[in-house]
């Protein structure tokens, strides 16, 4: 199996059909040791090509997409957790609170205590 056959196997549409897309990120499709060995041999052949060879450039772009997709899959749950934490913090601040806004009048008890004072 050559590089182009391997790139077809790893294409996003084929992975989605096999349950590997974003919706099926938790499922895995078995890849045999023979397939991985063939992939390693193909990579060795690509490494031997000149830096500006079209096949090597195409392989580098495919590898970059593969790495970027994996990184985004790992970061997606972390980003969601950070967003939930940020929402929880905003919920209890004056700008995010469901209660009175910042422009609510101060009570007489707090008027003139600390903060910025404005003279007219």
C-alpha positions as CSV (number, residue, x, y, z in Angstrom):
1,X,0.0,0.0,0.0
2,X,1.5,3.3,-1.1
3,X,1.2,6.8,0.3
4,X,-1.8,7.8,-1.7
5,X,-3.7,4.7,-0.7
6,X,-2.8,5.5,2.9
7,X,-3.9,9.1,2.5
8,X,-7.2,7.9,1.1
9,X,-7.6,5.6,4.1
10,X,-7.0,8.5,6.5
11,X,-9.2,11.0,4.6
12,X,-11.8,12.8,6.8
13,X,-14.8,11.5,4.9
14,X,-13.7,7.9,5.2
15,X,-12.9,8.3,8.9
16,X,-16.4,9.8,9.5
17,X,-18.0,6.8,7.7
18,X,-15.9,4.5,9.9
19,X,-17.1,6.3,13.0
20,X,-13.9,8.3,13.5
21,X,-15.2,11.8,12.8
22,X,-15.9,14.5,15.4
23,X,-19.2,12.8,16.3
24,X,-17.4,9.5,16.9
25,X,-14.3,10.8,18.6
26,X,-14.5,8.1,21.3
27,X,-14.6,5.2,18.9
28,X,-11.6,3.6,17.2
29,X,-11.1,1.6,14.1
30,X,-8.5,-1.1,14.4
31,X,-5.3,-0.5,12.3
32,X,-3.2,-3.6,12.0
33,X,0.6,-3.8,12.7
34,X,1.1,-4.5,9.0
35,X,-0.7,-1.3,8.0
36,X,1.4,0.7,10.5
37,X,4.6,-0.9,9.2
38,X,3.7,0.0,5.6
39,X,2.9,3.5,6.8
40,X,6.4,3.7,8.3
41,X,8.0,2.5,5.1
42,X,6.1,5.1,3.1
43,X,7.2,7.8,5.5
44,X,10.8,6.6,5.1
45,X,10.4,6.9,1.3
46,X,8.9,10.4,1.7
47,X,11.8,11.5,3.9
48,X,14.2,10.5,1.1
49,X,12.6,12.8,-1.4
50,X,13.9,16.3,-2.0
51,X,12.4,19.0,0.2
52,X,10.5,20.6,-2.6
53,X,9.1,17.4,-4.2
54,X,5.3,17.6,-4.7
55,X,4.6,14.2,-3.0
56,X,6.6,15.3,0.0
57,X,4.8,18.7,0.2
58,X,1.4,16.9,0.0
59,X,2.4,14.5,2.7
60,X,3.6,17.4,5.0
61,X,0.2,19.1,4.5
62,X,-1.7,15.9,5.3
63,X,0.5,15.3,8.4
64,X,-0.1,18.9,9.5
65,X,-3.9,18.4,9.2
66,X,-3.7,15.1,11.1
67,X,-1.7,16.8,14.0
68,X,-4.0,19.8,14.0
69,X,-7.1,17.7,14.2
70,X,-5.7,15.7,17.1
71,X,-4.7,18.8,19.0
72,X,-8.1,20.3,18.5
73,X,-9.8,17.1,19.7
74,X,-7.7,17.2,22.9
75,X,-8.3,20.9,23.4
76,X,-12.1,21.0,22.8
77,X,-13.1,19.6,26.2
78,X,-10.6,21.9,27.9
79,X,-12.0,24.9,26.1
80,X,-15.5,23.9,27.1
81,X,-14.4,23.6,30.7
82,X,-12.8,27.0,30.6
83,X,-15.9,28.5,29.1
84,X,-18.1,27.0,31.8
85,X,-15.7,28.4,34.5
86,X,-15.7,31.8,32.8
87,X,-19.5,31.8,32.7
88,X,-19.7,30.9,36.4
89,X,-17.3,33.8,37.3
90,X,-19.3,36.2,35.1
91,X,-22.5,35.1,36.7
92,X,-21.4,36.3,40.1
93,X,-19.9,39.6,38.9
94,X,-21.7,42.9,38.6
95,X,-21.7,42.8,34.8
96,X,-22.9,39.2,34.6
97,X,-25.2,39.1,37.5
98,X,-28.9,38.6,37.0
99,X,-29.6,41.0,39.8
100,X,-29.2,44.8,39.8
101,X,-26.7,46.3,37.3
102,X,-23.8,48.6,37.9
103,X,-25.9,51.6,37.5
104,X,-28.2,50.8,40.4
105,X,-28.3,53.7,42.9
106,X,-26.1,53.3,46.0
107,X,-27.8,53.2,49.4
108,X,-27.2,56.2,51.7
109,X,-25.0,53.9,53.9
110,X,-22.5,53.4,51.1
111,X,-22.6,56.9,49.5
112,X,-19.3,58.6,49.8
113,X,-17.4,55.6,51.2
114,X,-14.2,54.9,49.3
115,X,-14.1,54.4,45.5
116,X,-14.0,57.3,43.0
117,X,-15.7,60.5,44.0
118,X,-16.9,62.9,41.4
119,X,-17.1,66.7,42.0
120,X,-19.4,68.7,39.8
